[in-house]
Amino acid sequence: MLAFAAIAIAANAHAAEGSGDEAPQATPYRPSVATPAQLSAPGWLEVEAGGLPARFVDGTKRDSLPVTLKLAFTPDWGVRVSTDAWARLSEADGTRTSGGGDTAVVVKRRFAVDDASAFGLEGTVSFPTAKTGLGSGGTDVSLTGIYSVDLPAGLHADFNLEATRLQRVDAGTGHVQWLWAASLAKTIDERWGVTVEPSGTRRQGADGTAQLLGAVTFNASRRVVLDAGLARSLRHGERERSAFAGITWLAARL
C-alpha cells in the first residue's frame, strides 16, 4: 500500500514540476536515527511516513507506521510533530496490543558555520498518547546537539548526541538516557544514494543498545524521496533487527 501511495505522490509531484512549479527539494530526516542540522524548505509542509517491523531479543515484535510533519519558518527555525499512526506490540506469549503511538513535538534551531557545515539544536517534548506498552508511559523531555558537514566525493555526515529525561523508569535505573548516532550518506548519482549509520543508547542501571543501519534512497522527483533499509543490533545480531521503507514528501506550500 505504501508503494502505491508513493507512486501516486511521485506522479503528482512530477506533474507539478512539469507545469512550472519550481518547488524546492525535499529534505529527508529518515531513515537514519540522526537528524541533520538542515531544516526542510521554509514555508512548505513536508511529510515523512513509512513502515517499521522490528524484532527483539526477548521474542517481542513491534510493527509500526511512523509519521512526521515538518514545517520550517526560516532556514534556521522550524518545528515538527512525530507519532506512530499505528503500532502493534506482539509479546512472546502471544499477547498483542495495538493503537497509536506517543506524540513528540520538536522545536529546531540551526546555526550555520559556512556553506558546507552547520550546528543544530533540538528541544523535544514527547507526550504519552499511546496505549500502555506502546509508548514510554510518561512525558519525556529531550535536548539534541547536531553537527552536519558536507564532505568531498559526495559524502555528507550528521552527528547527534541526545539526552532524554524519562518520566517513568524501572526501579534502580536512571531517568536520563543518552543517545548517540553518526550517519554517513553517499550520493551515487542524481537519483540514488546510500547511508550507513552506527548508533546506540546508554542509561544507568539499564542495558545499553548499539545498532548498525544501512539504507538506500531514491529521488523520485525533487519533492519525493523514497528509502528502504535494514538495522541490526551489534550486540544481539539477527535476534534483534528491523526493516523499514518509507517516503519523504514536500507536500504543499503554506
C-alpha positions as CSV (number, residue, x, y, z in Angstrom):
1,M,0.0,0.0,0.0
2,L,2.9,2.4,0.8
3,A,4.4,1.6,-2.6
4,F,1.1,2.6,-4.4
5,A,0.9,5.8,-2.3
6,A,4.5,6.7,-3.1
7,I,3.9,6.2,-6.9
8,A,0.9,8.4,-6.8
9,I,2.6,11.1,-4.9
10,A,5.7,11.0,-7.2
11,A,3.4,11.2,-10.2
12,N,1.7,14.3,-8.8
13,A,5.0,15.8,-7.9
14,H,6.3,15.3,-11.4
15,A,3.2,16.8,-12.8
16,A,3.5,19.9,-10.6
17,E,7.2,20.3,-11.6
18,G,6.4,19.8,-15.2
19,S,3.7,22.5,-15.1
20,G,6.3,25.1,-14.0
21,D,6.0,24.7,-10.2
22,E,9.7,25.3,-9.2
23,A,9.4,23.6,-5.8
24,P,12.5,23.3,-3.6
25,Q,13.9,19.8,-2.9
26,A,12.6,17.6,-0.1
27,T,14.9,17.3,2.9
28,P,14.6,13.7,4.3
29,Y,15.4,13.1,8.0
30,R,14.5,9.4,7.7
31,P,15.7,6.7,7.5
32,S,18.6,7.4,9.8
33,V,18.5,7.8,13.6
34,A,20.5,11.0,13.4
35,T,18.8,14.2,12.1
36,P,20.7,16.8,10.0
37,A,21.2,20.4,11.1
38,Q,19.4,21.5,7.9
39,L,15.7,22.2,8.0
40,S,13.1,21.5,5.4
41,A,12.1,24.2,2.8
42,P,10.7,27.2,4.7
43,G,7.0,27.7,4.3
44,W,6.4,24.2,3.0
45,L,4.7,21.3,4.8
46,E,6.9,18.2,4.5
47,V,5.6,14.8,5.4
48,E,7.5,11.6,6.3
49,A,5.9,8.2,6.6
50,G,6.9,4.6,6.5
51,G,6.6,1.1,7.8
52,L,8.9,-0.4,10.5
53,P,8.7,-4.0,11.6
54,A,11.2,-4.7,14.5
55,R,12.2,-7.9,16.2
56,F,13.8,-8.0,19.7
57,V,16.0,-10.4,21.6
58,D,13.2,-11.4,24.1
59,G,10.9,-12.6,21.3
60,T,8.8,-9.4,21.3
61,K,7.8,-8.0,17.9
62,R,6.7,-4.4,17.2
63,D,5.3,-3.2,13.9
64,S,4.6,0.4,13.4
65,L,3.7,3.2,10.8
66,P,5.7,6.2,11.9
67,V,4.6,9.6,10.6
68,T,6.3,13.0,10.9
69,L,5.0,16.5,9.8
70,K,7.7,19.2,9.4
71,L,7.4,22.9,8.9
72,A,10.3,25.4,8.8
73,F,9.5,29.1,9.3
74,T,13.0,30.2,8.2
75,P,16.2,28.4,7.1
76,D,17.2,28.5,10.8
77,W,13.9,27.8,12.8
78,G,11.3,25.1,12.4
79,V,9.0,22.6,14.2
80,R,8.0,19.0,13.6
81,V,5.5,16.6,15.1
82,S,6.1,12.8,15.1
83,T,4.0,9.8,16.1
84,D,3.1,6.3,15.2
85,A,-0.1,6.4,13.2
86,W,-0.5,2.8,14.1
87,A,1.6,0.3,16.1
88,R,1.2,-3.3,17.2
89,L,3.2,-5.0,20.0
90,S,3.3,-8.8,20.0
91,E,4.7,-10.4,23.2
92,A,6.5,-13.7,23.2
93,D,3.4,-15.3,24.9
94,G,1.2,-14.2,22.0
95,T,-0.4,-11.2,23.8
96,R,-1.0,-8.3,21.3
97,T,-1.6,-4.6,21.9
98,S,-2.3,-2.2,19.0
99,G,-3.1,1.5,18.6
100,G,-1.4,4.9,18.1
101,G,2.0,5.9,19.5
102,D,3.3,8.7,21.7
103,T,3.4,12.1,20.1
104,A,6.6,14.2,20.0
105,V,6.8,17.9,19.4
106,V,10.2,19.2,18.3
107,V,11.5,22.8,18.1
108,K,14.7,23.1,16.0
109,R,17.3,25.8,15.6
110,R,20.1,25.8,13.0
111,F,23.5,27.6,13.4
112,A,25.2,27.9,10.0
113,V,29.0,27.8,10.1
114,D,29.7,28.0,6.4
115,D,28.2,26.7,3.1
116,A,29.3,23.2,4.0
117,S,28.6,22.8,7.7
118,A,26.2,23.8,10.5
119,F,25.4,23.0,14.1
120,G,21.8,22.4,15.2
121,L,19.9,22.2,18.5
122,E,16.5,20.4,19.0
123,G,14.2,20.5,22.0
124,T,11.6,17.8,22.2
125,V,8.7,17.0,24.4
126,S,7.1,13.6,24.0
127,F,3.6,13.1,25.3
128,P,2.2,9.7,26.4
129,T,-0.6,9.4,23.8
130,A,0.0,5.7,23.2
131,K,-1.7,2.8,24.9
132,T,0.1,1.1,27.7
133,G,3.0,-0.9,26.3
134,L,3.2,1.0,23.0
135,G,5.0,4.1,24.4
136,S,7.1,5.2,27.3
137,G,4.2,5.8,29.6
138,G,5.3,9.3,30.6
139,T,6.1,12.8,29.4
140,D,9.7,12.8,28.3
141,V,11.9,15.8,27.5
142,S,15.0,15.7,25.2
143,L,17.8,18.0,24.1
144,T,19.8,17.1,21.0
145,G,23.0,18.6,19.7
146,I,23.7,18.2,16.0
147,Y,26.7,18.8,13.7
148,S,26.3,18.3,9.9
149,V,29.0,18.6,7.3
150,D,29.3,18.1,3.5
151,L,32.5,16.2,2.7
152,P,34.3,15.6,-0.6
153,A,33.3,12.9,-3.1
154,G,29.5,13.4,-2.5
155,L,29.6,12.5,1.2
156,H,27.6,14.0,4.0
157,A,27.8,13.3,7.7
158,D,25.4,14.0,10.6
159,F,26.4,13.6,14.2
160,N,23.9,13.6,17.1
161,L,24.2,13.5,20.8
162,E,20.9,13.5,22.7
163,A,19.9,13.5,26.4
164,T,16.4,12.4,27.3
165,R,14.8,12.6,30.7
166,L,12.4,9.8,31.0
167,Q,9.5,10.4,33.4
168,R,8.8,6.7,34.1
169,V,11.6,4.2,34.6
170,D,12.1,0.9,36.3
171,A,13.3,0.9,39.9
172,G,17.1,1.1,40.2
173,T,17.6,2.7,36.7
174,G,18.4,6.3,35.8
175,H,16.0,8.8,34.4
176,V,18.5,10.2,31.8
177,Q,19.1,8.3,28.6
178,W,21.9,9.2,26.3
179,L,21.7,8.5,22.6
180,W,24.5,8.9,20.0
181,A,24.3,8.5,16.2
182,A,26.8,9.1,13.4
183,S,25.3,9.0,9.9
184,L,27.3,8.9,6.7
185,A,25.5,9.3,3.4
186,K,26.9,9.0,-0.1
187,T,25.3,10.4,-3.2
188,I,25.8,8.0,-6.1
189,D,24.1,10.0,-8.8
190,E,21.1,12.4,-9.2
191,R,18.7,9.7,-8.2
192,W,20.4,7.2,-5.8
193,G,22.2,7.4,-2.5
194,V,23.3,5.1,0.3
195,T,23.5,5.6,4.1
196,V,25.4,3.8,6.8
197,E,25.0,4.7,10.5
198,P,26.0,3.2,13.8
199,S,24.0,4.4,16.9
200,G,23.4,3.4,20.5
201,T,21.9,4.4,23.8
202,R,23.2,4.4,27.4
203,R,21.2,4.7,30.7
204,Q,22.3,4.0,34.3
205,G,21.1,0.6,35.6
206,A,19.7,-0.5,32.2
207,D,21.2,-2.4,29.3
208,G,22.7,-0.2,26.6
209,T,22.0,-0.7,22.9
210,A,24.1,-0.5,19.8
211,Q,23.0,-1.0,16.2
212,L,24.2,-0.6,12.6
213,L,21.8,0.7,10.0
214,G,22.2,0.6,6.2
215,A,19.8,2.2,3.7
216,V,19.3,3.2,0.1
217,T,17.5,6.3,-1.1
218,F,15.9,7.2,-4.4
219,N,14.9,10.7,-5.5
220,A,11.7,10.0,-7.4
221,S,11.4,13.8,-8.0
222,R,12.5,17.0,-6.4
223,R,9.6,16.7,-4.0
224,V,9.6,13.0,-3.3
225,V,12.4,10.8,-1.8
226,L,11.9,7.0,-1.2
227,D,14.0,5.0,1.2
228,A,14.4,1.4,2.4
229,G,16.9,-0.5,4.5
230,L,17.8,-2.7,7.5
231,A,19.1,-2.2,11.0
232,R,20.7,-4.9,13.2
233,S,21.8,-5.0,16.8
234,L,25.6,-5.1,17.2
235,R,25.0,-6.9,20.5
236,H,22.3,-9.5,19.7
237,G,22.8,-9.9,15.9
238,E,19.9,-11.4,14.0
239,R,17.9,-11.9,17.1
240,E,17.3,-8.1,17.3
241,R,16.7,-6.4,13.9
242,S,14.3,-4.2,12.0
243,A,13.5,-3.4,8.4
244,F,12.0,-0.2,7.0
245,A,10.7,1.5,3.9
246,G,9.3,5.0,3.6
247,I,8.8,8.3,1.8
248,T,9.6,11.9,2.3
249,W,7.2,14.2,0.5
250,L,7.4,18.0,0.2
251,A,3.6,18.2,0.2
252,A,2.3,21.8,0.0
253,R,3.3,25.4,0.3
254,L,1.6,27.0,3.3
